[in-house]
Structure formats: structure tokens, C-alpha cells
Amino acid sequence: MLSVEDCDDLTVGQVHDLYRRFVNRSQVNLMTSFGFGRELVERAEGAYLHLRDGRRILDFTGGVGVLNHGHNHPRILDVRQRFAERRRMEVHKTYFSPYVAALGHNLAELLPGDLNMSFLPNSGAEAVEGAVKLAYKYHGGRRHTVLHADISFHGKLLGSGTLTGASRGHFAFPGISGAVPFTYGDLDSVRAAVAAHKGDVYAILIEPFSASTVNWCSEEFLRGLRELCTAEDIVLIFDEIYTGWGKTGSLFYFMRYPGLVPDVVTTSKSFGGGKSSISAYVARQPVFRKAYDNATDALLHSTSTTYYGFGEECATAIEAVNIAVEDDYPGRARRIEEQLAPGLKRIAKEHPDEVARVAGAGALWGVSIGGGPRVLDLAAKIAPGGLARDPRFRAKLVTAAVVNALYQDHDIYSYYALNGDNPLIVGPPLIVEPDEVDRFLDALDAVLGQGITKLLTRFAAQKLSSLW
Ligand SMILES: Cc1ncc(COP(=O)(O)O)c(C=O)c1O
């Protein structure tokens, strides 16, 4: 058997080989197209990755929402170390957990209105599915329709996958019944769906800010939804799994609008401070009580009877949330926006052939890369391996070439979204300093200055040389 110590000695070639044999062969083929797929990280701290070969990489992925605090935040490490040193109880089960109690209290303190009742599973998809089940139970199983947006991303389990509009057309896994899409941001489309299923809609699920497409709902739309849901007694669920804890410039995106309160909000990602795999739904007290507040149903919903509310996971989340509040993460995101917004817009203006769109809020921006030779569309059609099924092949390839050049030439780690028009995501951790934001902007400017054709040629040449 290999030990943890042995992991430190595995070469990148050996890791690829083990992945090929025991994890996922095609993942290796895909990810070795990028510089970061061919290297290993020695340690990660703050906004930086330190590679085995000594290179220091600026991490601008923000861990795809998980790393608002950066890597290995000292306060988070400290809390976890103290937890271990004191031999605190990890697995509570039928004992009550002071950590679950305190975390529930803090969430209720921070969220508006009577959003007071928390459920704490492990992943975003579990929180979404828990929220949808809560809404179904609230109506006692008498309503059967749940509305979701056409461009939504809510997770990849069977239920959350059904409610993910973006997954349509790729591969149809079986799903939950009664899921009906509406057009994101279009109140008339929601009204029409509610009217078409009069008296049968138990929940409306929406991301107020869609992190995977970098689109967001207007205040008018969100308030209109609230009004409609109140009038029709529909449970309104805001999915803020990505956008919580300051990322877009307010604690949660919807909280920029005073008095706006959904019936349920979901969170995860930076809720765990970059260390703990924890998520939550937080429900309005009357909604939660009507659904589950009796002796028979008290334990009815528990997606995670195994891993629910573990001690160190919750202690970590308590610290992560306290850091976000004490260090004013929303304010930090707003200051990052003051640099990113004008910087990215200037870049878009200087590179009109390469940049199709720039949009975002706080420390979460998308740069949609345009252009690229149209012959790539034809290449995708005749290429093996299922690429023909991907109508976004050209956009993905040109954006991948930009991600690769940022990494190879400027030691900057970034990613692009697999949803919408596949924007390059600019979502740094909230601990990033102004000079690091400037460094990113200069690097992106220089990369785009090379032109898409040159970037693609280099990217393709590297891919080919990695095959031989
Ligand atoms: C808005 C949103 N909802 C749900 C999810 C699913 O979370 P998980 O991947 O933890 O299941 C994600 C993940 O990216 C997300 O961004």
C-alpha cells in the first residue's frame, strides 16, 4: 500500500499513470493540455501556489468560489489545529453539537428577516436538493412543479442536475419530475410558467447572480419574484452557493437589496474557509416549521445521516464566517471591483477582436473571449472523442489557449466557465492585494496582445508535443 508520505515522493509521471489506471484516463488526456496539468504543487498559501520546481503561481481562480480566504488561511489552520489538539468530538450523531448550534446562530444573525433555520450537509448540490425537498414538504406533497432558470447551474446530482438548465442537451440522466424552465431574468416568463401550472408550483429556484455564466438578475426581477411567490405561496429559493461570503461585494448577492428575503438561501464553497466541505440551506422559520416541525418529520430530511454537521467542519465554518465579517470581505470585493472593472473594460476596448464581453460584480468577473478561425467549427465536427457534440468547441478552445498562456508566460492560474459563453473567470481570493490585481490585468493585456491565432498555434503545438 502507498502511504501519505509516499505521496510526497510521487513524480508527476507516476501521478498521471495512477490517474490513468485508477481514476480517469480521459481526465489526464484533457488536463495535460495545460501547463498546470503537467506539474505538481508543493504547497499553497494565501493567493500563491508553490510548485515542486520552485515556481510561484498567482492563483486567480479563487478555487472556483471556495477560496475567498485564500489557501490555508492562518486563522482557519489554527482553529483546526486546536480542535485536533483538544481531541474534540468529530462525530456527534445523537449528542447535540455546540458547533452546529453556534453556526446556526451565526447564520441567523447575519441573514435578514426570519431566515433562521439551518441545515448543514456537505456539498452545494445536497443543500439545493435539501431546499427543494423542504419546499415540497412545505406543501405536503400536494404541489408537483418546481421552476428553474434556463441557464441555471445547481449541481450534478440527479435532482440538482434536473434543475440545471445548462445541462440540457449534453447527456440526459434521469431526473426528478415536475421541473419546468423559465427564462433567466424574465418575469413574464416566470409568470407564464406559474399560470400554466396554476396552484401546482411548490418552489422557484434561482441564482440571483449566475457565477457560471456571469449574468445577474435585476432588482426589479428579484422583487417581482418575491411578490409573485408571496401571492401564490410558492417557496422562493435563492442559490448563492458560489456568491456568498462577500464575493460580489455584498455578504450575499441578494442582500444588496434591503428588505428582499427569500424563503430559503443555499450556501457552500467559501463557507468552509477553503478547508471544510460544508454547505447549508437556511430557511425562513415558518417555512421550516411547517415542513418539519413535528415529532414524526423532525428527522425526515437528512441527506447526510453519515457526514452531517461534523465537529471540525462546523468549527472551521464558524471561523470562516467570522473572518469574512471581521475582515469585511464584501468591502474587499468592492475594492477589487474598483480595479477590475475599469481595468477589464480598458482591455476589452484595446482588444476588440479578442474580447466579446466583460461583465461582473465585486471580485467575480467574466471575460468572454471571441474570435478564432471558423475552420475550428469544422474541425470539431470531424474530430474524434465526442467534440462534435459540443457547439461551444471554438469558444472553449480559444479561452483555454488564453488560460494556458496566462499560466505559462505569467505564472497566473485561471479557469474558464463550462456554462454560458464560457467566459474566462476572473475571481481572485478576497485577500488579494492591489499590486496582484494589476499584475493580472497587465498579464491578460499582454496575452491578448499576441492575438488568438498565435495563442491557438502555441496551445496546439504544446498539446501535440505532450502526446509524443
Ligand atoms: C450556484 C451553484 N449551485 C450549486 C452548485 C453545486 O455545488 P457542488 O459542486 O458542491 O455540489 C454550484 C457549484 O459550483 C454552484 O455554483
The ligand as an SDF file (V2000), in Angstrom:
LIG
                    3D

 16 16  0  0  0  0  0  0  0  0999 V2000
  -24.6930   28.1670   -7.8800 C   0  0  0  0  0  0  0  0  0  0  0  0
  -24.2570   26.7590   -7.5960 C   0  0  0  0  0  0  0  0  0  0  0  0
  -25.1650   25.8890   -7.1330 N   0  0  0  0  0  0  0  0  0  0  0  0
  -24.8230   24.6110   -6.8440 C   0  0  0  0  0  0  0  0  0  0  0  0
  -23.5400   24.1620   -7.0370 C   0  0  0  0  0  0  0  0  0  0  0  0
  -23.2110   22.7190   -6.7400 C   0  0  0  0  0  0  0  0  0  0  0  0
  -22.2980   22.6130   -5.6990 O   0  0  0  0  0  0  0  0  0  0  0  0
  -21.4510   21.2730   -5.5010 P   0  0  0  0  0  0  0  0  0  0  0  0
  -20.4990   21.1930   -6.6470 O   0  0  0  0  0  0  0  0  0  0  0  0
  -20.7560   21.4670   -4.1900 O   0  0  0  0  0  0  0  0  0  0  0  0
  -22.4190   20.1450   -5.4660 O   0  0  0  0  0  0  0  0  0  0  0  0
  -22.5700   25.0360   -7.5290 C   0  0  0  0  0  0  0  0  0  0  0  0
  -21.1910   24.5750   -7.7780 C   0  0  0  0  0  0  0  0  0  0  0  0
  -20.4050   25.1780   -8.4600 O   0  0  0  0  0  0  0  0  0  0  0  0
  -22.9390   26.3810   -7.8150 C   0  0  0  0  0  0  0  0  0  0  0  0
  -22.0520   27.2640   -8.3040 O   0  0  0  0  0  0  0  0  0  0  0  0
  1  2  1  0
  2  3  1  0
  2 15  2  0
  3  4  2  0
  4  5  1  0
  5  6  1  0
  5 12  2  0
  6  7  1  0
  7  8  1  0
  8  9  2  0
  8 10  1  0
  8 11  1  0
 12 13  1  0
 12 15  1  0
 13 14  2  0
 15 16  1  0
M  END
$$$$
